[in-house]
Amino acid sequence: MSPTDPTASQDSAALERWRAETWAPARERHPERREAFATPSGIPLEPLYGGPTEADGGGLPGEYPYTRGARATMYRGRLWTMRQYAGFSSAADTNERFKLLLEGGQSGLSVAFDLPTQIGYDSDDPLACDEVGLVGVPVNSLRDMERLFDGIPLGEVSTSMTINATAVVLVSMYVALARRQGVEPGRIRGTVQNDILKEYAARGNYRFPVGPSMRLVTDLMAFCETHAPAWNTISISGYHIREAGSTAVQEVAFTLSNARAYVRAALAAGLELDAFARRLSFFFNAHNHLFEEVAKFRAARRMWARIMREEFGAKKPASWTLRFHTQTAGSMLTSQQPDNNVVRVTVQALAAVLGGTQSLHTNSRDEALSLPTADSARLALRTQQVLAEESGVADVVDPLGGAPYVEALTDELERRARELMDEVDRRGGAVAAIESGFVQREIHQSAVAWQRDVESGERRVVGVNAYEVDEPPPQVFRPSPQARGQVLADLAAVRAERDAARVEAALDAVTETARGGGNLMDPVLAAVEAYATIGEICARLEREFGVFEAPEGL
C-alpha cells in the first residue's frame, strides 16, 4: 500500500483507535510476555499489521466479528494452552502419563476414554470385552476417577474430557472427586465435549435417541450454569466431522449448524442466552493445507459472531466470541514411514496457531499404529513448544491477516459454508438433517472422493503412494492382560464394598427423574457418589429413553 493510497490513512486511523480502545485495556488485563518483541536481527515487531478488511465491517483483534482474533493481545499476552490428549488401559497408567506431561510443561489435561465408557457400558459387560482400554482409559465408577487424578489437585488444573453420550455421568464423577479433594464445583475449570449431534453424524458413539440425548446436553448446561460456572459445558466438534472425511467447508457448516441447534435447545429449556453462551466452546481439526485451514478458523470465528449477535440477539461480546480447541488431523497420519507424521503435525499445528486457536493438541508420530509411546508424546508436546518459543509465530497478532490469498480464502470459505448451512435449514435444521441421513451422506461422499484421489494418484501422500520404501511390520499396541485384569478386579471390588441399598435407591431416583422432567445431573451425581457404575446408570436411562436407530441405508 503506497503512502498516497487513501485507504492507508483509514487503516492508520483504525489502528490508532484499536490501540487506544481495545489493545491498551486488553494489555492491562493480560500483560505482554516480554517487554519488547523483535526478530533475531533486532527488527522491532508491532502487535498488529494491517487494518480491518471490508468483510469484517471494521473488526480488528478482540473486536466484533473477531476474524483477526478472539482476544486483542492473543499470544503476545498469553500462549495457547498446550493440552495433550491421553488415555491408557487403566486409570493408574493414565495417571502416570498425566504427571509426565505436566512435568514436561503441559498446561492442561485432556482425557481419552475407551469405547465402553463413551457409550456407557461397564468393563465386564459382554459387549465391552474386546474394547476395554483399547483406545483410552476405562472409567467404571468414581473409584477409577479417583485413581485417574491421584495426586493431581483439581482446583489447579484445567481438564478436558472427550465424552458425549455419557457426559452427565463423567462430569458428575469429576464434580464428586473435586468435592472429595475439598474443591467446590465453582472452582473447577475445564471442558466437556457433550456434543451428541456429531456422534450421530460422523462418529457413531451414541446410545440414546436424539430427543433424550439433547435433554442430557441441556441438563448438564443448566447444572454447570448454577454450580460450576467456570466449566465449559459443551465443545461443539468439527474435529470428528473432518476425521470422518468431510471437507473444510463441511466441517464449518455442519459444526455451526449443530451449534445453532444446541443454542435453540438451551433456550427452549429455559436457559438465559448470555448466561450460557459464554461457556460454549468449539473443537476443530487442523488438516494439511496450511492456508485453507487458517482461513477456515478465521471464517468460523466471523460466522459465529454474526450468528450469535444478529440471529440470536446475544448482547455480550463474550457470547459472540468463538473460542476453540484444535487437534491435528489423526486421519492424515500414516502407518507407512511414521516419522513423516512429525512434519505433518508441525504444519497442522502451525495452521492452528496462525488461525488463532485457544488450545492445541498435537498428535504423536506413532498414533496411526497404536497409543503413543512416552518419547513420541514428549516430541508432540515439544513441537508446540518450539512453535511457541522459537518460531516467532506467537509474537504478532494474526500475522497472515490482510494477505490477499488468506482474505480471499476466508471470504470464499464463509460463502460456501453459508450456502451449506442454508441447505441444512431447508431440511429442517441440524437435528432433522441428521435424522434423515443428509449430513452423513454428504460427509461420506467427500470421504469417498478423497480416497479415490489417493488411489488414483491424483492426491499424493508421501510414503503411501509417493516415495515409498520397504519397511518392517509395525508394532501395534494392545492392552496388557494384566491391566485389563486389574480393571475388572477393581470393578468387582467396588461392587462388593459399596452400600448396595444406597446404590439401588440412587438408581431408582435416576429412573424416576428420567421418566419425569427434572434435571438428571442431580440424581446422577448422587448415584456416582454412592459408587454406582456407568453401566448401571446408563442401563436405567436406556429403560426410559430407548436406543437410537440409525437412518436406513447408513
C-alpha positions as CSV (number, residue, x, y, z in Angstrom):
1,M,0.0,0.0,0.0
2,S,1.5,3.3,-1.1
3,P,1.6,6.4,1.2
4,T,-0.8,8.2,-1.2
5,D,-3.4,5.4,-1.2
6,P,-6.5,6.9,0.5
7,T,-7.0,3.6,2.4
8,A,-3.7,4.0,4.1
9,S,-4.9,6.8,6.3
10,Q,-8.1,4.9,7.0
11,D,-6.1,1.9,8.2
12,S,-3.9,4.2,10.3
13,A,-6.9,5.8,12.0
14,A,-8.5,2.4,12.6
15,L,-5.3,1.0,14.1
16,E,-4.9,4.1,16.4
17,R,-8.4,3.7,17.6
18,W,-7.9,-0.1,18.2
19,R,-4.7,0.7,20.1
20,A,-6.5,3.1,22.4
21,E,-9.8,1.4,22.8
22,T,-9.1,-2.3,22.6
23,W,-5.4,-3.1,22.8
24,A,-4.5,-1.0,25.8
25,P,-7.3,-2.3,28.1
26,A,-6.5,-5.9,27.0
27,R,-2.8,-5.4,27.7
28,E,-3.7,-4.2,31.2
29,R,-5.6,-7.4,31.8
30,H,-3.1,-9.7,30.1
31,P,0.4,-8.1,30.2
32,E,2.7,-9.0,27.4
33,R,5.0,-11.9,27.8
34,R,8.0,-9.8,27.1
35,E,8.8,-6.1,27.4
36,A,9.5,-5.9,23.7
37,F,9.2,-8.2,20.7
38,A,11.8,-8.3,17.9
39,T,13.2,-10.5,15.2
40,P,16.6,-12.2,15.7
41,S,18.0,-9.4,13.6
42,G,16.7,-6.8,16.1
43,I,13.8,-5.6,14.0
44,P,11.0,-4.4,16.4
45,L,7.7,-6.1,15.9
46,E,4.4,-4.2,16.2
47,P,1.5,-6.2,17.8
48,L,-0.6,-5.9,14.6
49,Y,0.0,-5.2,11.0
50,G,-2.7,-4.0,8.5
51,G,-6.1,-2.6,9.2
52,P,-9.6,-4.2,9.1
53,T,-10.8,-5.8,5.9
54,E,-14.0,-4.8,4.2
55,A,-15.7,-8.1,5.0
56,D,-15.0,-7.6,8.7
57,G,-17.0,-4.4,8.9
58,G,-14.2,-2.7,10.7
59,G,-13.3,-5.5,13.1
60,L,-9.8,-5.9,14.5
61,P,-8.4,-8.5,17.0
62,G,-10.6,-8.7,20.1
63,E,-13.4,-6.8,18.3
64,Y,-16.6,-8.0,16.5
65,P,-16.7,-10.1,14.3
66,Y,-13.4,-11.4,15.6
67,T,-12.0,-12.6,12.3
68,R,-8.5,-11.4,13.3
69,G,-8.6,-12.9,16.8
70,A,-10.7,-13.7,19.8
71,R,-8.6,-11.5,22.1
72,A,-6.8,-8.3,21.3
73,T,-3.4,-9.4,22.7
74,M,-3.6,-13.1,21.6
75,Y,-0.3,-14.9,22.1
76,R,1.7,-11.8,23.0
77,G,-0.3,-11.8,26.2
78,R,-0.8,-15.5,26.8
79,L,0.2,-18.5,24.8
80,W,-2.4,-21.1,23.8
81,T,-3.0,-23.9,26.2
82,M,-0.9,-27.0,25.3
83,R,-3.4,-29.8,26.1
84,Q,-2.2,-33.2,25.1
85,Y,-4.8,-36.0,24.9
86,A,-4.1,-39.2,26.9
87,G,-5.8,-42.3,28.0
88,F,-4.3,-45.8,28.6
89,S,-5.5,-49.2,29.5
90,S,-6.0,-48.4,33.2
91,A,-6.6,-45.3,35.4
92,A,-3.2,-45.8,37.1
93,D,-1.3,-45.9,33.8
94,T,-3.1,-42.8,32.5
95,N,-2.3,-41.0,35.8
96,E,1.4,-41.7,35.2
97,R,1.2,-40.2,31.7
98,F,-0.7,-37.1,33.0
99,K,2.0,-36.5,35.6
100,L,4.7,-36.9,32.9
101,L,3.0,-34.4,30.7
102,L,2.5,-31.9,33.5
103,E,6.2,-32.2,34.5
104,G,7.2,-31.6,30.8
105,G,5.4,-28.3,30.7
106,Q,1.9,-29.1,29.5
107,S,-0.6,-26.6,30.8
108,G,-3.8,-28.6,30.7
109,L,-5.0,-32.2,30.8
110,S,-7.2,-34.0,28.2
111,V,-8.8,-37.4,28.9
112,A,-9.3,-40.1,26.2
113,F,-11.9,-42.6,27.4
114,D,-12.2,-46.2,26.0
115,L,-15.3,-47.0,23.8
116,P,-17.3,-48.8,26.5
117,T,-17.0,-45.8,28.8
118,Q,-18.0,-43.5,25.9
119,I,-21.2,-45.5,25.3
120,G,-22.0,-46.4,28.9
121,Y,-21.1,-50.0,29.4
122,D,-19.1,-51.4,32.3
123,S,-15.8,-53.2,31.5
124,D,-17.2,-56.6,32.4
125,D,-20.2,-56.2,30.1
126,P,-20.1,-58.9,27.3
127,L,-20.5,-56.1,24.7
128,A,-17.3,-54.4,26.1
129,C,-14.9,-57.3,26.4
130,D,-12.9,-56.7,23.2
131,E,-12.6,-52.9,23.7
132,V,-11.6,-52.4,27.3
133,G,-8.7,-49.9,27.5
134,L,-8.0,-50.2,23.8
135,V,-8.3,-46.5,22.7
136,G,-8.5,-44.8,26.1
137,V,-8.9,-45.2,29.8
138,P,-11.8,-47.3,31.2
139,V,-13.8,-45.5,33.9
140,N,-16.5,-47.6,35.5
141,S,-17.0,-45.8,38.8
142,L,-15.8,-43.0,41.0
143,R,-13.1,-45.3,42.1
144,D,-11.5,-45.1,38.7
145,M,-11.8,-41.3,38.6
146,E,-10.0,-41.2,42.0
147,R,-7.1,-43.2,40.6
148,L,-7.1,-41.3,37.3
149,F,-6.4,-38.0,39.1
150,D,-4.5,-39.3,42.1
151,G,-2.0,-36.6,43.3
152,I,-3.4,-34.0,40.8
153,P,-5.3,-31.1,42.5
154,L,-8.4,-30.4,40.5
155,G,-8.5,-26.8,41.8
156,E,-5.2,-26.1,40.0
157,V,-5.5,-27.8,36.6
158,S,-7.8,-27.4,33.6
159,T,-9.2,-30.7,32.3
160,S,-10.8,-31.5,29.0
161,M,-12.9,-34.7,28.7
162,T,-13.8,-36.1,25.3
163,I,-17.1,-37.7,26.3
164,N,-20.6,-37.2,24.8
165,A,-23.3,-39.8,25.2
166,T,-22.3,-40.3,28.9
167,A,-21.1,-36.8,29.6
168,V,-23.5,-36.3,32.5
169,V,-22.0,-39.3,34.3
170,L,-18.4,-38.4,33.8
171,V,-18.9,-34.7,34.8
172,S,-20.7,-36.0,37.9
173,M,-17.7,-38.1,38.7
174,Y,-15.4,-35.1,38.3
175,V,-17.5,-33.0,40.5
176,A,-17.7,-35.7,43.1
177,L,-14.0,-36.2,43.1
178,A,-13.4,-32.4,43.4
179,R,-15.6,-32.4,46.5
180,R,-13.6,-35.2,48.0
181,Q,-10.4,-33.1,47.4
182,G,-12.1,-30.1,49.1
183,V,-12.6,-28.3,45.9
184,E,-16.0,-26.7,45.4
185,P,-17.5,-27.2,41.9
186,G,-17.4,-23.4,41.3
187,R,-13.5,-23.7,41.2
188,I,-13.2,-26.5,38.7
189,R,-12.0,-25.5,35.2
190,G,-12.2,-27.4,32.0
191,T,-14.4,-28.5,29.2
192,V,-16.6,-31.5,28.5
193,Q,-17.3,-32.3,24.8
194,N,-21.1,-33.1,25.4
195,D,-21.7,-32.8,21.6
196,I,-24.0,-35.7,20.8
197,L,-25.2,-34.5,17.4
198,K,-21.8,-35.0,15.7
199,E,-21.9,-38.6,17.1
200,Y,-24.9,-39.3,15.1
201,A,-23.4,-37.5,12.1
202,A,-19.9,-38.7,12.0
203,R,-18.5,-40.8,14.9
204,G,-21.1,-43.3,15.9
205,N,-20.6,-43.3,19.7
206,Y,-24.2,-42.7,20.6
207,R,-26.7,-44.7,22.7
208,F,-30.0,-42.9,23.3
209,P,-32.3,-41.3,20.7
210,V,-31.8,-37.7,19.7
211,G,-34.5,-36.1,21.8
212,P,-33.4,-37.6,25.2
213,S,-29.8,-37.0,24.3
214,M,-30.5,-33.3,23.7
215,R,-32.2,-33.3,27.1
216,L,-29.0,-34.7,28.7
217,V,-27.0,-31.9,27.0
218,T,-29.1,-29.1,28.3
219,D,-29.4,-30.7,31.8
220,L,-25.6,-30.6,32.0
221,M,-25.5,-27.0,30.8
222,A,-28.1,-25.9,33.3
223,F,-26.4,-27.7,36.2
224,C,-23.0,-26.1,35.4
225,E,-24.5,-22.6,34.9
226,T,-25.6,-22.7,38.6
227,H,-22.9,-24.9,40.3
228,A,-19.8,-24.8,38.0
229,P,-19.8,-21.5,36.1
230,A,-16.1,-21.8,35.1
231,W,-16.7,-25.1,33.4
232,N,-17.2,-25.1,29.6
233,T,-20.3,-27.2,29.2
234,I,-20.1,-28.1,25.6
235,S,-17.3,-28.3,23.0
236,I,-19.1,-28.4,19.6
237,S,-16.9,-30.6,17.5
238,G,-16.0,-30.2,13.9
239,Y,-13.0,-32.4,14.5
240,H,-14.8,-35.7,14.2
241,I,-16.8,-34.5,11.2
242,R,-13.5,-33.8,9.5
243,E,-12.0,-37.1,10.6
244,A,-15.0,-38.9,9.0
245,G,-13.9,-37.4,5.7
246,S,-15.6,-34.0,5.3
247,T,-14.1,-31.0,3.6
248,A,-13.2,-27.8,5.5
249,V,-16.4,-26.2,4.2
250,Q,-18.5,-29.1,5.5
251,E,-16.6,-29.0,8.8
252,V,-17.5,-25.4,9.4
253,A,-21.1,-25.6,8.1
254,F,-22.2,-28.7,10.0
255,T,-20.4,-27.7,13.2
256,L,-22.1,-24.3,13.3
257,S,-25.4,-25.8,12.3
258,N,-25.1,-28.2,15.3
259,A,-24.2,-25.2,17.5
260,R,-27.3,-23.4,16.5
261,A,-29.4,-26.4,17.4
262,Y,-27.8,-26.5,20.9
263,V,-28.5,-22.8,21.4
264,R,-32.1,-23.3,20.4
265,A,-32.4,-26.4,22.7
266,A,-30.9,-24.4,25.6
267,L,-33.3,-21.6,25.1
268,A,-36.2,-24.0,24.9
269,A,-35.1,-25.4,28.2
270,G,-35.3,-22.0,29.8
271,L,-31.6,-21.1,30.0
272,E,-30.7,-17.4,29.6
273,L,-28.7,-16.8,26.4
274,D,-25.9,-14.5,27.6
275,A,-25.5,-16.8,30.7
276,F,-24.8,-20.0,28.8
277,A,-23.4,-18.6,25.5
278,R,-20.1,-17.5,27.1
279,R,-19.4,-21.2,28.1
280,L,-19.9,-22.6,24.6
281,S,-16.6,-23.7,23.1
282,F,-15.6,-25.4,19.8
283,F,-13.3,-28.1,18.7
284,F,-11.8,-28.1,15.2
285,N,-9.4,-30.2,13.1
286,A,-6.2,-28.9,11.7
287,H,-5.5,-30.5,8.3
288,N,-2.6,-30.4,5.9
289,H,-3.4,-27.5,3.7
290,L,-1.9,-24.7,5.7
291,F,-3.7,-21.7,4.1
292,E,-7.2,-23.3,3.8
293,E,-7.0,-24.2,7.5
294,V,-6.0,-20.7,8.6
295,A,-8.8,-19.3,6.5
296,K,-11.3,-21.9,7.9
297,F,-10.6,-20.8,11.5
298,R,-10.9,-17.1,10.7
299,A,-14.2,-17.7,8.7
300,A,-15.7,-19.8,11.5
301,R,-15.0,-17.1,14.1
302,R,-16.6,-14.4,12.0
303,M,-19.6,-16.5,11.1
304,W,-20.3,-17.5,14.8
305,A,-20.1,-13.9,15.9
306,R,-22.7,-12.9,13.4
307,I,-25.0,-15.8,14.2
308,M,-24.9,-15.0,17.9
309,R,-25.4,-11.3,17.7
310,E,-27.6,-10.9,14.6
311,E,-29.6,-14.2,14.6
312,F,-30.0,-14.9,18.3
313,G,-29.6,-11.4,19.7
314,A,-26.9,-12.0,22.3
315,K,-25.9,-8.8,24.0
316,K,-22.5,-9.5,25.5
317,P,-19.2,-9.7,23.5
318,A,-18.3,-12.9,25.4
319,S,-21.4,-14.5,23.8
320,W,-20.2,-13.6,20.3
321,T,-16.7,-14.9,20.6
322,L,-15.9,-18.4,19.1
323,R,-13.3,-19.9,21.4
324,F,-11.9,-23.2,20.1
325,H,-9.5,-26.1,20.8
326,T,-7.7,-27.7,17.9
327,Q,-6.3,-31.1,17.4
328,T,-4.1,-32.1,14.5
329,A,-5.6,-34.5,12.0
330,G,-5.4,-38.1,13.1
331,S,-6.9,-39.2,9.7
332,M,-3.8,-37.7,8.0
333,L,-1.3,-39.8,9.9
334,T,0.1,-42.7,8.0
335,S,1.4,-46.0,9.3
336,Q,3.9,-46.0,6.4
337,Q,7.0,-44.1,7.3
338,P,5.5,-42.8,10.5
339,D,8.4,-40.3,11.1
340,N,6.8,-38.2,8.3
341,N,3.9,-37.6,10.6
342,V,6.1,-35.3,12.7
343,V,6.3,-32.9,9.7
344,R,2.6,-33.2,9.0
345,V,1.7,-32.4,12.6
346,T,4.0,-29.4,12.6
347,V,2.3,-27.9,9.6
348,Q,-1.1,-28.6,11.0
349,A,-0.2,-27.1,14.4
350,L,1.2,-24.1,12.6
351,A,-2.1,-23.6,10.9
352,A,-4.0,-23.8,14.2
353,V,-1.7,-21.1,15.8
354,L,-1.8,-18.8,12.7
355,G,-5.6,-19.3,12.8
356,G,-5.9,-18.2,16.4
357,T,-6.6,-21.3,18.5
358,Q,-7.1,-21.1,22.2
359,S,-5.7,-24.6,22.9
360,L,-4.0,-27.3,21.0
361,H,-3.2,-31.0,20.9
362,T,-0.5,-32.3,18.6
363,N,-0.8,-35.9,17.6
364,S,2.2,-38.2,18.1
365,R,4.0,-39.7,15.2
366,D,3.0,-43.3,16.0
367,E,-0.7,-42.8,16.6
368,A,-1.6,-44.4,13.2
369,L,-0.3,-47.6,14.7
370,S,-1.2,-47.5,18.4
371,L,-1.3,-45.4,21.6
372,P,1.8,-43.2,21.6
373,T,5.0,-44.1,23.4
374,A,6.3,-41.7,26.1
375,D,9.0,-40.5,23.8
376,S,6.7,-39.7,20.9
377,A,4.2,-38.0,23.2
378,R,7.0,-35.8,24.5
379,L,8.1,-35.0,20.9
380,A,4.5,-34.0,20.1
381,L,4.5,-31.6,23.1
382,R,7.9,-30.3,22.1
383,T,6.5,-29.5,18.6
384,Q,4.1,-27.0,20.2
385,Q,6.8,-25.6,22.5
386,V,9.2,-25.0,19.6
387,L,6.5,-23.1,17.7
388,A,5.7,-21.1,20.7
389,E,9.3,-20.3,21.9
390,E,11.4,-20.3,18.7
391,S,9.4,-19.7,15.5
392,G,8.1,-16.2,16.2
393,V,4.6,-17.0,15.2
394,A,3.3,-16.0,18.6
395,D,4.8,-12.5,18.5
396,V,2.3,-10.8,16.2
397,V,-1.5,-11.0,16.3
398,D,-3.0,-12.6,13.2
399,P,0.3,-12.5,11.2
400,L,-1.4,-13.6,7.9
401,G,-4.3,-11.2,8.2
402,G,-4.5,-8.8,5.2
403,A,-2.7,-11.2,2.9
404,P,-4.9,-11.2,-0.3
405,Y,-4.7,-15.0,-0.6
406,V,-5.8,-15.6,3.0
407,E,-8.5,-13.0,2.9
408,A,-9.9,-14.3,-0.3
409,L,-9.9,-17.9,1.1
410,T,-11.6,-16.7,4.3
411,D,-14.4,-15.0,2.3
412,E,-14.9,-18.0,0.0
413,L,-15.0,-20.5,2.8
414,E,-17.6,-18.4,4.6
415,R,-19.7,-18.1,1.4
416,R,-19.7,-21.8,0.7
417,A,-20.3,-22.8,4.4
418,R,-23.2,-20.3,4.5
419,E,-24.7,-22.0,1.4
420,L,-24.5,-25.4,3.0
421,M,-26.0,-24.2,6.3
422,D,-28.9,-22.8,4.3
423,E,-29.4,-26.2,2.8
424,V,-29.4,-27.7,6.3
425,D,-32.0,-25.2,7.3
426,R,-34.2,-26.1,4.3
427,R,-34.1,-29.7,5.5
428,G,-35.5,-28.7,8.9
429,G,-32.3,-27.8,10.8
430,A,-29.4,-29.9,12.1
431,V,-31.4,-32.5,14.0
432,A,-33.7,-33.2,11.1
433,A,-30.8,-33.2,8.6
434,I,-29.0,-35.8,10.8
435,E,-32.1,-37.9,11.4
436,S,-32.8,-38.1,7.7
437,G,-29.2,-39.0,6.9
438,F,-28.4,-36.0,4.8
439,V,-25.4,-34.9,6.8
440,Q,-24.0,-38.4,6.9
441,R,-24.3,-38.9,3.2
442,E,-22.6,-35.6,2.4
443,I,-19.6,-36.5,4.6
444,H,-19.5,-40.0,3.1
445,Q,-19.4,-38.6,-0.4
446,S,-16.5,-36.3,0.4
447,A,-14.6,-39.2,2.1
448,V,-15.0,-41.4,-0.9
449,A,-13.9,-38.7,-3.3
450,W,-10.7,-38.2,-1.2
451,Q,-10.0,-41.9,-1.1
452,R,-10.4,-42.2,-4.9
453,D,-8.0,-39.4,-5.5
454,V,-5.4,-41.1,-3.3
455,E,-5.9,-44.5,-5.0
456,S,-5.6,-42.9,-8.5
457,G,-2.5,-40.9,-7.5
458,E,-4.2,-37.6,-8.2
459,R,-3.6,-36.8,-4.5
460,R,-0.1,-37.6,-3.5
461,V,0.6,-38.8,0.1
462,V,4.3,-39.0,0.9
463,G,5.2,-42.6,1.9
464,V,1.9,-44.0,0.8
465,N,1.5,-43.5,-3.0
466,A,4.7,-41.5,-3.4
467,Y,8.3,-42.0,-2.3
468,E,7.5,-45.5,-0.8
469,V,10.1,-47.7,0.8
470,D,10.1,-51.2,2.2
471,E,9.6,-51.2,6.0
472,P,9.4,-53.9,8.7
473,P,5.9,-54.7,10.1
474,P,4.8,-52.1,12.6
475,Q,4.4,-52.8,16.3
476,V,0.7,-52.3,17.4
477,F,-0.4,-51.6,20.9
478,R,-2.7,-53.9,22.7
479,P,-3.7,-53.5,26.4
480,S,-1.9,-56.0,28.6
481,P,-4.0,-58.8,30.1
482,Q,-2.7,-57.7,33.5
483,A,-4.1,-54.1,33.0
484,R,-7.5,-55.4,31.9
485,G,-7.5,-57.9,34.8
486,Q,-6.8,-55.1,37.3
487,V,-9.7,-53.0,35.8
488,L,-12.1,-56.0,36.2
489,A,-10.8,-56.7,39.7
490,D,-11.3,-53.1,40.8
491,L,-14.8,-53.1,39.4
492,A,-15.7,-56.3,41.3
493,A,-14.2,-54.8,44.5
494,V,-16.3,-51.6,44.2
495,R,-19.5,-53.6,43.8
496,A,-18.5,-55.7,46.9
497,E,-17.6,-52.8,49.1
498,R,-20.3,-50.2,48.5
499,D,-23.6,-49.8,50.2
500,A,-25.9,-51.8,47.9
501,A,-29.2,-50.3,49.3
502,R,-27.8,-46.8,48.9
503,V,-26.9,-47.6,45.3
504,E,-30.3,-49.1,44.5
505,A,-32.1,-46.1,45.9
506,A,-29.9,-43.7,43.9
507,L,-30.5,-45.6,40.7
508,D,-34.3,-45.6,41.4
509,A,-34.0,-41.8,41.6
510,V,-32.3,-41.7,38.2
511,T,-35.1,-43.8,36.7
512,E,-37.8,-41.5,38.2
513,T,-36.2,-38.3,37.0
514,A,-35.6,-39.7,33.5
515,R,-39.3,-40.6,33.4
516,G,-40.3,-37.2,34.6
517,G,-38.9,-33.8,33.7
518,G,-36.3,-32.9,36.4
519,N,-32.6,-32.2,35.8
520,L,-30.8,-35.6,35.6
521,M,-27.5,-34.2,36.9
522,D,-28.7,-34.2,40.5
523,P,-29.7,-37.9,40.7
524,V,-26.8,-39.0,38.6
525,L,-24.4,-37.1,40.9
526,A,-25.9,-38.9,43.9
527,A,-25.6,-42.2,42.2
528,V,-22.0,-41.6,41.3
529,E,-21.2,-40.6,44.9
530,A,-22.7,-44.0,46.0
531,Y,-20.3,-45.7,43.6
532,A,-23.0,-46.8,41.1
533,T,-21.2,-47.7,37.9
534,I,-21.6,-46.0,34.5
535,G,-23.2,-49.2,33.1
536,E,-25.8,-49.3,35.8
537,I,-26.7,-45.6,35.4
538,C,-26.9,-45.8,31.6
539,A,-29.0,-49.0,31.8
540,R,-31.6,-47.1,33.8
541,L,-31.6,-44.3,31.3
542,E,-31.9,-46.7,28.4
543,R,-35.0,-48.3,30.0
544,E,-36.7,-44.9,29.8
545,F,-35.2,-43.5,26.7
546,G,-34.6,-46.4,24.4
547,V,-31.8,-46.6,21.9
548,F,-31.0,-44.6,18.7
549,E,-31.7,-46.3,15.4
550,A,-29.6,-45.1,12.5
551,P,-31.4,-44.0,9.3
552,E,-32.0,-46.8,6.8
553,G,-29.1,-47.3,4.5
554,L,-26.4,-45.8,6.8
